[in-house]
């Protein structure tokens, strides 16, 4: 049997459609399993006015269930004469059965008494009625609303429900609505309600009502139509993924039009043109075969194809007005060099407690200098980074960024280049916010990498110093993204930098500006917990074992570059078997010396050949490990430690560590404690596991 569920609504936001689809895909299989209903496949679909699910291959009834209730052990259930004990009789009564129905089964703990009952499956129609109501009520959205007199909540008002098992309507309710076999097509192109005879006819019936229910089919239709519209003119569509994902959920009967705008607008920077089309109007830019943007755009509409020319003209007028505004802003902004706007930043608040953007620009200049000097970079690079930092926020007071805030940094870079700044300075201004999101590109210039690190360190210091610590669901200042961005930049660039040093340096500058800002121990503790949490997520998502990640972060969280190299060395050592051998050596030393009184090792108290051999090798290994750590060669450090494994085995085989002579015992324990400590210079071996 096949099942159809459709939730018909007022127009949903694209985010709600995508969220609803994801929830149906996640919740429905588990809910079917919960009621013991098998199925062959599930398809979930969504559009602006509906969320739907098609389930194929359902049985007529749920699976039966076998329930086992464990009772007393057999030894306590039988008397010496073989009769049932009071314990067995009481257990049988509590389960509503006779003692003759008790069953003996073998368990890991021995033989026990059980009561086994079997429950027959119920009709699929009965199970599905409650399931569908629970499924609809389970859907949650970022913003929900109530309507009418009911208390039910949904992203937008629910107007109809369809629920069918083959040709049979499944009756359930949501608010004042009852399910039926009647759906509705396109709001304007379709006429009246449409009756669905069975689930297999659902998509066909909707297409007769000018609705493509399957969002994947709408996506392919838009892509195909866009390519067709451009092909005749020798053009190529630029279909940005996020915009395409949104547009797919804004239309039910997609049509694609090729519109045009005046060639003069091509004088605007590409970034401005693309933003005006994509972000403001959800249009798609068009390129020529040479990759240059053309005076054309693609608009996806949900209207009557017969009115295509009228729709096209309307879109062209809307975009022309938007581009005319951008053209005016661009020309006005370029009348002054970008750097001349620095004074205006004194009137732009960074955060209410932390002064102006002019002060932030000064801090960024100081921070990039400190970071560059700590890395030993050339003076010219540091000077360009300082220049970029000083003008990085100037575009905040331009007409263009006031109108298009998402272009901050990008507009500054364009204006810096247009007004004669060094190309690398201009590039760094654009790169200050990179990466803007997960998977985004990283700064391509050293200057941009320095500025981006300074920007993020300053934001982290400001937020944690003020107690603005992100929670599980709230991160208004995007600190998670910025922390991850710092990790990625340092690893990508090979920058051996301390995160704490950068954040403390920013905090010191903030405190010196006398805004009542302080960097407390609580702030530093909260920052440590937050930043290590982001590193933990990042390293785990790269496929590293959780215990290796913990072993590294316990000893080296502050420098993401070295943390990664330690992790890579540990992973290779584990794969080769070396790490398990090292762990055995470490564990023997750690377990016996832990909590004992230890100190410096006295050579005079080492009298046995085995302990003298361990000491001799330890002196040599310690030098090798320290040298390897100095060169960030953690694989060599592990190889050095491996030289101790054999001698340690011999030591434990031939010598009694806990000698009767207290001085000898303490000295031997001190030798083992020193080996313990040497291992933990590479990683925290105490958290390694071997599951």
VENVEN-V673078 format. One line per field, one symbol per residue. ss: DSSP state (H for helix, E for strand, L for the rest). Layout:
ss->???
This chain:
ss->LLEEEEEEELLLLHHHHHHHHHHHHHHHHHHHHHLLLLLLEEEEEEELLEEEEEEELLLLELLLEEEEEEEEEHHHHELLLLLELHHHHHHHHHLLLLHHHLEEEEELLEEEEEEEEEELLLEHHHHHHHHHHHHHHHLLLLLLELLLLLLLLELLLEEEEEEEELLEELLLEELLEELELEEELLLLLLLLEEELLLHHHHHHHHHHLLLLLLHHHHHHHHHHHHHHHHHLLLLEELLLHHHHHHHHLLLLLLEEEEEELLHHHHHLLHHHHHHHHHHHHLLEEEELLLLLEEEEEEEEELLLHHHHHHHHHHHHHHHHHHHHHHHHHHHHHLLLLHHHHHHHHHHLELLLLLLEHHHHHHHHHHHHHHHHHHLLLLHHHHHHHHHHHHHLLHHHHLHHHHHLHHHLLHHHHHHHHHLLLLHHHHHHHHHLLLLLLLLLLLLLLHHHHHHHHHHHHHHHHHHHHLLLLLLLLLLLLLHHHHHHHHHHHHHHHLLLLLHHHHHHHHHHHHHHLLLLLLLLHHHHHHHHHHHHHHHHHHHHHLLLLHHHHHHHHLLLLLLHHHHHHHHHHHHHHHHHLHHHHHHHHHHHHHHHHLLLLLLLLLHHHLLLHHHHHHHHHHHHHHHHHHHHHHLLLHHHHHHHHHHHHHHHHHHHHHLLLLLLLHHHHHHHHHHHHHHHHHHLLLLLHHHLLLL
